[in-house]
Amino acid sequence: MESYSIKNIKLKLNNILFKHVLLHFYRKDVFSNYGKLTTLYYDKTVFFSNDREFMIRLCLNGVKNFVIEKILYKMATHVDSHTGNRKNIVKIRYEHIGIADYYLKNMELSEYKIRKLIDFKSHNLSLLFIYYAYKLDFNNLKIIFNRGYELKSYSWVIDIFKCPFSEILYRSSVKKWI
């Protein structure tokens, strides 16, 4: 995918939380200063969202990037892809929620960063809610609803509708190429 707007690929917290995280290169000193990509999730399973976690870590530490307005590589998804395959979407959504929880609990953050991480968590909860509603999985639907309500009270009900809609709008704003 290629963005129609350069602002969508800048290393900013809002972009990293709510947009695609592909197409980033880093100098060695970035890894020395902020750590490497984590290969295992907090529960010691394979970490599918480690690139997003790494960039969230960079954003929370105020790292900026330089955008090169050129396609430098192309990536193909395939049936064995961990993140490009829909079979892992639920695990990835739970990982995103876990990343938000980790940084909310373990890092001193500004009000802006706290609010963005809460919105990121709510966004992923709402997408899980829609998924479980589609699957008619009422047990998980109730669990997710309660987690969202505990997080944002009545305003979470708005997120149930707003977040999937904003996800569709964003995905339609990127160019797809083969």
N, C-alpha and C positions, 0 to 999 in steps of 0.2 A: 504494500500500500504506500502511496505517496500522498502527503498532505497538500491540500490546496493553499495552505497558509503556513508561512514560516513560523508564526507564533505558536503553532501546535507542536512543534518539535523542540522548542527551547526547554532547557532543564529548569522547569518551574514546578513547584509542588502541584498546582492544579493540573498541569499537563500529565505529570507522572502518575497521579492518582486516577485520572479520568480519561486518559487517551492512550494510544499505543506507545509502547516503550522501545520499539525497535530502532535500529540504525544509530547506535551510539558507539563511539570508539573512545578509549581513555589512555592517557599517558600513564606510565608505570608509577609515577609518584602519587597519583590519585589512589591506587590500590595500597601503596605504602602508608598513606595518610589516613585512609578511611576503611581499610580492610578489603578483603577479596569477596567475591560472590560466594554466598553460603550454599553448599551443595545439599545439605539436609535441612528439612523443615524442623520446627521446634519439637515435633514428636518423633524425630529421627527417620522420617520417610523421605523419599526423593522430593526435593523442593522445586516445583514447577515454576514458581513465581520469583525465583531468586534474582532475576534481572530487575524486576520491578522493586523488590525490597532494596536492592543495592542503590537504585536511583532515588528511592525515597530517602534512604540514609544520606545520600549526597545532598539532596535538597534540604533536609532537616539540618544539615551542617553548613548550609549556605554556599555550596559549590555551584559555580556557574559553568556554562558551556559555550562553545562557539559552533554555530550552525554553518555547515557547508551545503550550499544549495545545489547539490548534485547527487545523483544516485550512485553510490559507491559499491553496492552489492545487492543482489536479489536473493530472496529466501523462498524456498518452496515448502509448502506443507504437504504432508503425506499421511497415510493411515497409521504409521507407527510414531508419528510426532506426538510428543507429550503435551505441548501447549497449543499446537495448531489443530488438534483433533478435539471434537466436541465431547468425547467420552470422559475427559478430565475436567470439564467446566465446573462441576460442583466442587471438586477438590480445590481448584484454583480460586473459586469464590471464597471458600472457607480459609484458604491461605491468606487472601487479601484481608479478611476480617482479623485473622491472627496477627498479621503484620501491623495493622492499625492498633490492635490491643497491646502489642509488644511496645510500640513506641509511645503510646499514651501512658503506659505504666512505667517505662524505664528511662524516659528522657525528659529533661526539663525543656518545655516548649512554650512558645508564645501563644497567646490566645488565638491568633490567626491559624497557626499550625495545628493546634488542638481542634479547632472548628473544622478544618479541612480533613483531618484524620477521622473525626466523627462522621462527617459527610461521606467519606470514602467507605467507612464501615456500613453506614446506612444504605449507601448505594448498592453494595454487595449483598446486604441482607434483603433489600427489595428485589434484586434480580433472583435471588434464591427463592423468595416468596412467590414470585411469578412462575418460576420453574416448578416448584412443588404444587402450585395451583394447577398448572397445566398437566402435571402427572397425577393429579387427584390424590396426592400423598398428604392426607389431612393431619397425620401425626407430626410430620416435619413442618407442615404449614403453620400449625399452632405454635411449635417451638420457635420458629423464625419470627412469627408475628410478636410473640412475647419478648424476644430479644430486641427487636426493633422498637417496640413500645417502651421497654426499659431504657433504651438509649435516648430516644427523642420524644417520648410521650405522644401526644396527639399529632404532632407535626410529622411523625413517621408515616402516618396514613397517607399524607400528601406525597411522601417519597415513594411509596408503593407504585404510584402512577407516574410521578415526575421522572424518576430515575430510569426506568426502562425506556420511556419516551426520549429522554436526553441521550441515552445510549444509541438508539436508532438514528437520531439526528446526527450524532457525531459520526457514526459508521457510514452514513450516506454522504458525509463531507469529505471523505478521502477517496482518492483515485485508486482504482484497482487495476493492476496490470499483470500480464503473464510473461 
